[in-house]
Amino acid sequence: MKDLELKNYLKRIGLSERVTGNLETLKKLTQLHPKHITFENIDSFTRTVPSIKTEDIFDKLVSEKRGGYCYEQNSLFKDVLQTLGFHVRMHLARVLWSSKDGSETARTHMLLTTEIKGEKYLVDVGFGSMTLTAPIRFNTEPLNSEQETPNGRFRLVHIDSNFYRLDVFNKEWLPIYKFSLEEVQLTDIDMANWYVATGPSSMFNKFLMITRVDENARYALFNKEFVIRYNIGKKESSKILNEYDLKSVFEKYFNLNLEASKLKNIYSKLDEDSDRFKIEKITL
């Protein structure tokens, strides 16, 4: 990433101060990135495979002020961290979140790890409704000790010698995903991206999923259901009844300003799919 691109990225997430490759910088970036760059699957929902080329991701998420899903979000974040001097590795996880029976899925979620002064951290700015807003340490004693973040309590559970599980506390500990520290390559990410965007069993081309998180709450839109979950425990929900509602929620809560034709396309597909699919309840 060039110096000007880094400058534009930092402006995009509202950070004007000088940054260096240390833990404090990592914490700030991990909190500010998902606050300003919304998680959204509009492309795959409207039958477009998102590009994961470095320049295309930057143009979409930074220059065009759109959002994206995990491959886009964490690829951009990886490039930023590497530019700042962090050594970053890419991994793929099996998603357990919202699984009715706890069964495992394919390795479709992209996450990152990095090390600072001998300690390893999990970094993930692209997991939708449970996106992390702080790096999670591996080297805790014991390893599954809970860690407080600006938006909830998480823990890393060392399942066996090869696998880890990320959990979140919501009245009880709930599993989010399972992963190993096997490093993956761009070809692996490319294959996963294609499957998630086009696969017949993928949620990402069937349901509209848009989320954002700030210091006050998590905001989530699943098809026509909009939910705000405040950090203090309060919850608000409402329904999207027309294109105007969709436009209003996009702009007010997700910082998305889309052209009228794209909004119309999204809402038309929401109407079409509500008739074609039996909507499964997803935890927002």
Buried (B, 14 or more C-beta within 10 A) or exposed (E): BEEEBBEBBBEBBEBEEEBEBEBEBBBBBBBBBBBBBBBBBBBBBBEEEBBBEBEEBBEBBBEEBBBBBBBBBBBBBBBBBBBBEBEBBBBBBBBBBBEEEEEEBBBBBBBBBBBBEEEBBBBBBBBBBBBBBBBBBBEBEEEBEBBEBBBBEBBBBBEEEEBBBBBBEEEEBBBBBBBBEEEBEEEBBEBBBEBBBBBEEBBBBBBBBBBBBBEEBBBBBBBBBBBBBEBEEEEEEEEBEEBEBBBEBBEEBBBBEBEEEEBBBBBEBBEEBEEEEEEEEBEB
